[in-house]
Amino acid sequence: MTSHRERLNEFLISIAAGRDWRPGSGAMDLDSLALLQVVTYLEQNYGIRLAEQDVEPDDLRSTDGILSLIERSTNADTSAHQS
């Protein structure tokens, strides 16, 4: 089974073409189109609606930041369903 990190890194590599970035190297320098692609990826793969989340742009510029957002969002959804 592929982990969230592996799937996310594959996706980020696909949108990082031509940029000086690789997984684990820290923040990506993303333009507005790439940020929109990240938002779309999160909505389609995890059901995360960023308009409903407290998100800083820097949360979307690194693997760790995005994974943290996924974790917070999925934990919040789980807690809401248990209430």
N, C-alpha and C positions, 0 to 999 in steps of 0.2 A: 504494500500500500504506500502510495506517495504521500509524504508529509505536506502540511500547509507550507512549510518553508521551501521545500523542493518545488512545489507547484508555483509558488509565488516567484521564486528565483527564475524559473523558466519563463514566466510571463515578463518579468522585469528585463531579462536579457533580450527578449524579443522587442521590447520598446526602447531599449537602450542602444540600439544599433547606431553607430557613429558617435556615441558619447564615450567618454573615458570613465567607464564604470564597470565593475564586476561585483558579484555577490560578496558581501563582507567588507567591501571597501568604503563603507560609510554612505553619506548622503549622495543622492543623485541630483544632478542639475537638470530638472525637468521643465520643459516649456508647458504652456497651457494645454496643448493637445495631448501631451504625455500624461499630464495630471488628469485630464478627462478620461483617458484610457484606464488609468488606475481606478478612478471612481467607478467606471463602468464595470471593470473586472470585479471589484468588491460587491457591487450590486448584483451582478449576475451569478457569481460563485458563492456568495455568503449571505445574500439578502440584506446587506448592510445599506441603509439609506443614510448617506452622510448628512443630509439636511436635518436628520433627527439626532445626530451625534454631536458631541462637543469635540470638534476636530481642529487641530492646527495644521497649516500647510506642511510644516516639517514632519508631521506624522506620516505623510504620504511620500516622503523622499528617501526612505531607506527600508530595507527588508525588516529590520527590527521594529521600526515605527509602525509599519503596516501590520505586522504580526501582532503587535500590542493592540492596535485598533481592532483587529479581528477578534482577539481574545476578549477585550472589553465588551465588544458588541455582542458576541455570542454568549458571554456570561450574563449580560444584561437581559438578553432574550430568554435565557433559561430561568433566571430569577423571576422575570415577569410572568412566565407561564406557570411557575410553581406557586405564585401568590393567589 
